């Protein structure tokens, strides 16, 4: 599992930019056709936030190639992906249980199963805890204890530290809460090597530093949502100029950390070239945002989602380079 926790990919409901959130009306009963087995299965799958899990897997697989110095054993990859998906799904399902009240208020999340009364809260919690137990046991029995410990830590951190402690109390919630989304990097490395080293911690740092600007630019787009739900995301409690400035600072740190991998892991010229080019593009978009906000541009006209989508592309291509580089040199 992991970051790319954290969470760091996000479910997006199509809305008109700048439009106010429509009031949520909880369903007294499932809509027609929603009581079938297929509808129930889809609801439980939705609890795991599949689109978030996809982002986490983007960081897990490349690290396994780097750890092996080539192509890792297929069985190890498949087992890690299977139990990593269950682990991330467990954390996300429990998060849906915890956040069911605010999910119903936000247009970005009001289509989630608990907000639409497609699954009862008790069943969602049992589902999440069951996935957590199965994923931890699966890692322990078929992969190794280090990977199992990393998976369990990610679930507990996301649930207790981020969801219960930080999210509703501080604007730094995604900074420290993002640690859970970085764990897939360590889990993927441990699955192949049975231990840890400096290399995966550098990549951990890349994801950790990448998460705040990635999430804050999304929160800029949905600022009203978070304000209504009383979640103190940085764009809710700070000016747009401060949000953009801090996002750019984290972007610089992300690029610097990505370049640190070059000497630490002994990467070849392919990774170095790709990291430099991607970093320049990423920074250019951050400076575009800063220039716009300094010019007095505000709201949706800043186009923060452009940075958000580019951040996804940046991370995906950077980790692709992580996987391909060891195959070529």
Secondary structure, DSSP 4 states (H G I P E B T S, - for coil): --SSBTTBS-------TTPPPPPP---SSPPTTTTSHHHHHHHHHHHT-HHHHHHHHHHHHHHHHHHHTSPPPHHHHHHHHHHHHHHHHHHHHHHHHHTHHHHTT-TTTTTSTTTTTSS-HHHHHHHHHHHHHHHHHHHHHHT-HHHHHHHHHHHHIIIIIIIIIITTT-TTHHHHHTHHHHHHHHHHHHHHHSS--HHHHHHHHHHHHHHHHHHHHHHHHTHHHHHHHT---HHHHS-HHHHHHHHHHHHHHHHHHHHHHHHHHT--HHHHHHHHHHHHHHHHHHHHHHHHHHTT--GGGG-HHHHHHHHHHHHHHHHHHHHHHHHH-
